[in-house]
């Protein structure tokens, strides 16, 4: 069993889709509904540490930089 201690980059809000993206520095993304705070998605997006995440206004998603 793995135990992870997550440190997070600042949350990114997509007003286009009504979602909040939270990216951990361990490479996990957590997506929540903006109005209800219900978790809608989570997954590991990078095996390497993520240093920065920023919104993509054109797509409503995010960019995450890992190296």
N, CA and C atoms as a LAMMPS dump frame, in Angstrom:
ITEM: TIMESTEP
0
ITEM: NUMBER OF ATOMS
201
ITEM: BOX BOUNDS ff ff ff
-5.0000000000000000e+02 5.0000000000000000e+02
-5.0000000000000000e+02 5.0000000000000000e+02
-5.0000000000000000e+02 5.0000000000000000e+02
ITEM: ATOMS id mol type element x y z
1 1 1 N 0.84 -1.177 0
2 1 2 C 0 0 0
3 1 3 C 0.884 1.238 0
4 2 1 N 0.595 2.163 -0.907
5 2 2 C 1.361 3.389 -1.011
6 2 3 C 0.688 4.492 -0.215
7 3 1 N 1.48 5.275 0.451
8 3 2 C 0.976 6.445 1.133
9 3 3 C 1.629 7.661 0.488
10 4 1 N 0.82 8.559 -0.009
11 4 2 C 1.324 9.745 -0.674
12 4 3 C 1.058 10.976 0.183
13 5 1 N 2.022 11.847 0.268
14 5 2 C 1.835 13.145 0.884
15 5 3 C 1.808 14.152 -0.245
16 6 1 N 0.642 14.734 -0.466
17 6 2 C 0.463 15.641 -1.585
18 6 3 C 0.737 17.083 -1.176
19 7 1 N 1.442 17.784 -2.017
20 7 2 C 1.567 19.232 -1.952
21 7 3 C 0.949 19.725 -3.244
22 8 1 N 0.162 20.773 -3.174
23 8 2 C -0.633 21.169 -4.327
24 8 3 C -0.174 22.472 -4.951
25 9 1 N -0.322 22.561 -6.272
26 9 2 C -0.173 23.835 -6.959
27 9 3 C -1.482 24.588 -6.735
28 10 1 N -1.523 25.902 -6.943
29 10 2 C -2.784 26.635 -6.759
30 10 3 C -3.895 26.077 -7.656
31 11 1 N -5.11 26.041 -7.128
32 11 2 C -6.257 25.524 -7.878
33 11 3 C -6.533 26.41 -9.098
34 12 1 N -6.954 25.79 -10.177
35 12 2 C -7.298 26.49 -11.412
36 12 3 C -8.796 26.334 -11.647
37 13 1 N -9.476 27.415 -11.942
38 13 2 C -10.928 27.388 -12.141
39 13 3 C -11.243 27.558 -13.617
40 14 1 N -12.061 26.652 -14.142
41 14 2 C -12.541 26.748 -15.52
42 14 3 C -13.988 27.214 -15.482
43 15 1 N -14.19 28.496 -15.765
44 15 2 C -15.562 29.006 -15.799
45 15 3 C -16.303 28.469 -17.019
46 16 1 N -15.576 28.105 -18.059
47 16 2 C -16.181 27.553 -19.278
48 16 3 C -16.945 26.265 -18.969
49 17 1 N -16.373 25.395 -18.119
50 17 2 C -16.995 24.117 -17.791
51 17 3 C -17.515 24.041 -16.359
52 18 1 N -17.259 25.059 -15.548
53 18 2 C -17.707 25.037 -14.159
54 18 3 C -16.948 24.015 -13.33
55 19 1 N -15.637 23.911 -13.569
56 19 2 C -14.813 22.927 -12.872
57 19 3 C -13.651 23.599 -12.149
58 20 1 N -13.171 22.926 -11.11
59 20 2 C -11.971 23.346 -10.403
60 20 3 C -10.946 22.233 -10.573
61 21 1 N -9.769 22.582 -11.065
62 21 2 C -8.676 21.628 -11.243
63 21 3 C -7.658 21.837 -10.132
64 22 1 N -7.302 20.758 -9.442
65 22 2 C -6.265 20.81 -8.422
66 22 3 C -5.205 19.794 -8.825
67 23 1 N -3.972 20.252 -8.981
68 23 2 C -2.873 19.384 -9.401
69 23 3 C -1.898 19.254 -8.245
70 24 1 N -1.586 18.006 -7.874
71 24 2 C -0.614 17.804 -6.802
72 24 3 C 0.782 17.784 -7.396
73 25 1 N 1.752 18.101 -6.589
74 25 2 C 3.133 18.103 -7.068
75 25 3 C 3.631 16.693 -7.349
76 26 1 N 2.904 15.668 -6.888
77 26 2 C 3.252 14.284 -7.204
78 26 3 C 2.675 13.821 -8.538
79 27 1 N 1.979 14.718 -9.253
80 27 2 C 1.501 14.395 -10.584
81 27 3 C 0.063 13.922 -10.673
82 28 1 N -0.728 14.131 -9.637
83 28 2 C -2.14 13.755 -9.666
84 28 3 C -2.986 14.978 -9.985
85 29 1 N -4.087 14.771 -10.711
86 29 2 C -5.051 15.839 -10.958
87 29 3 C -6.37 15.425 -10.306
88 30 1 N -6.982 16.387 -9.643
89 30 2 C -8.29 16.205 -9.013
90 30 3 C -9.203 17.257 -9.618
91 31 1 N -10.368 16.839 -10.099
92 31 2 C -11.303 17.76 -10.743
93 31 3 C -12.604 17.742 -9.951
94 32 1 N -13.084 18.949 -9.607
95 32 2 C -14.298 19.106 -8.807
96 32 3 C -15.288 19.998 -9.526
97 33 1 N -16.585 19.721 -9.322
98 33 2 C -17.631 20.6 -9.814
99 33 3 C -17.579 21.896 -9.017
100 34 1 N -17.62 23.03 -9.689
101 34 2 C -17.467 24.324 -9.043
102 34 3 C -18.617 24.648 -8.094
103 35 1 N -19.838 24.303 -8.456
104 35 2 C -20.995 24.667 -7.633
105 35 3 C -21.212 23.747 -6.45
106 36 1 N -21.011 22.441 -6.634
107 36 2 C -21.319 21.486 -5.56
108 36 3 C -20.082 20.959 -4.84
109 37 1 N -18.899 21.226 -5.383
110 37 2 C -17.625 20.709 -4.845
111 37 3 C -17.569 19.182 -4.885
112 38 1 N -18.362 18.57 -5.761
113 38 2 C -18.358 17.126 -5.937
114 38 3 C -17.151 16.719 -6.776
115 39 1 N -16.43 15.697 -6.322
116 39 2 C -15.298 15.186 -7.092
117 39 3 C -15.83 14.499 -8.345
118 40 1 N -15.315 14.887 -9.511
119 40 2 C -15.782 14.286 -10.763
120 40 3 C -14.698 13.473 -11.47
121 41 1 N -13.42 13.689 -11.097
122 41 2 C -12.344 12.963 -11.771
123 41 3 C -11.084 13.057 -10.935
124 42 1 N -10.281 11.995 -10.984
125 42 2 C -8.933 12.034 -10.414
126 42 3 C -8.093 10.984 -11.112
127 43 1 N -6.83 11.328 -11.337
128 43 2 C -5.93 10.418 -12.012
129 43 3 C -4.514 10.968 -11.917
130 44 1 N -3.554 10.102 -12.118
131 44 2 C -2.166 10.548 -12.173
132 44 3 C -1.872 10.956 -13.611
133 45 1 N -1.393 12.178 -13.786
134 45 2 C -1.129 12.686 -15.131
135 45 3 C 0.354 12.75 -15.442
136 46 1 N 1.203 12.54 -14.425
137 46 2 C 2.644 12.602 -14.65
138 46 3 C 3.374 11.754 -13.619
139 47 1 N 4.348 10.952 -14.058
140 47 2 C 5.146 10.203 -13.092
141 47 3 C 6.218 11.088 -12.437
142 48 1 N 6.426 12.278 -13.007
143 48 2 C 7.421 13.219 -12.492
144 48 3 C 6.733 14.33 -11.702
145 49 1 N 7.455 14.997 -10.807
146 49 2 C 6.856 16.101 -10.039
147 49 3 C 6.35 17.216 -10.953
148 50 1 N 5.19 17.757 -10.616
149 50 2 C 4.603 18.875 -11.354
150 50 3 C 4.966 20.158 -10.614
151 51 1 N 5.576 21.093 -11.313
152 51 2 C 6.034 22.326 -10.688
153 51 3 C 5.061 23.482 -10.842
154 52 1 N 4.264 23.453 -11.908
155 52 2 C 3.411 24.589 -12.201
156 52 3 C 2.19 24.114 -12.97
157 53 1 N 1.053 24.711 -12.676
158 53 2 C -0.164 24.482 -13.45
159 53 3 C -0.805 25.836 -13.699
160 54 1 N -1.343 26.013 -14.907
161 54 2 C -1.986 27.285 -15.239
162 54 3 C -3.183 26.997 -16.147
163 55 1 N -4.154 27.918 -16.145
164 55 2 C -5.348 27.689 -16.969
165 55 3 C -5.078 27.901 -18.448
166 56 1 N -5.861 27.199 -19.269
167 56 2 C -5.87 27.41 -20.714
168 56 3 C -7.219 28.025 -21.054
169 57 1 N -7.241 29.326 -21.246
170 57 2 C -8.504 30.022 -21.504
171 57 3 C -9.171 29.574 -22.793
172 58 1 N -8.388 29.204 -23.797
173 58 2 C -8.971 28.818 -25.083
174 58 3 C -9.682 27.465 -25.036
175 59 1 N -9.2 26.547 -24.173
176 59 2 C -9.808 25.219 -24.109
177 59 3 C -10.661 24.998 -22.866
178 60 1 N -10.47 25.826 -21.841
179 60 2 C -11.184 25.616 -20.578
180 60 3 C -10.509 24.59 -19.701
181 61 1 N -9.338 24.118 -20.118
182 61 2 C -8.591 23.125 -19.343
183 61 3 C -7.401 23.76 -18.655
184 62 1 N -6.366 22.956 -18.434
185 62 2 C -5.16 23.45 -17.776
186 62 3 C -3.923 22.926 -18.485
187 63 1 N -2.818 23.589 -18.222
188 63 2 C -1.492 23.105 -18.606
189 63 3 C -0.75 22.787 -17.319
190 64 1 N -0.013 21.685 -17.31
191 64 2 C 0.814 21.336 -16.146
192 64 3 C 2.233 21.092 -16.647
193 65 1 N 3.194 21.692 -15.972
194 65 2 C 4.599 21.586 -16.364
195 65 3 C 5.322 20.714 -15.344
196 66 1 N 6.025 19.681 -15.851
197 66 2 C 6.624 18.745 -14.928
198 66 3 C 8.135 18.674 -14.948
199 67 1 N 8.857 19.196 -15.802
200 67 2 C 10.316 19.114 -15.698
201 67 3 C 10.904 20.406 -16.155
